[in-house]
Amino acid sequence: MKYYFITVMEDVGRKFITCVKNKRTWGFYTCFGEADKVLHNNIIDLHEGCYDYAVIEEYEEGISGYTGKSWWFEFDDVLGCYTRTDKPMAVNGLGSFALG
């Protein structure tokens, strides 16, 4: 079974400086569509006025279950929700934000 964890982050760095500040994993779903819907609708204000980036990461059951699949989002202040974006360069090569 696959699990889709939602993690939000305050900052992911600028100009190739790896920096993840104040991250929070909100929870997980067993269906990608449900996790995606939560971000697109900003359910329960995941943004909290400071978490500008979000990632959905796919995990499988067990120890070190991260599959390497992730989908990135950036908060859109005008729309009031997260929209898809490319993985920020500052975190290329990094993963498993949800579980360490």
Number of C-alpha atoms within 10 A of each C-alpha: 7 15 20 25 23 25 23 28 20 19 18 21 15 12 8 12 11 16 13 15 13 12 17 16 17 11 12 19 17 15 13 16 10 13 20 21 12 17 25 18 15 18 11 9 13 23 23 11 10 13 20 20 25 29 28 26 25 24 24 14 10 7 7 11 14 21 13 12 12 17 15 18 22 22 24 15 11 6 11 13 20 25 18 17 14 9 17 17 14 17 16 10 7 9 16 20 19 22 13 6
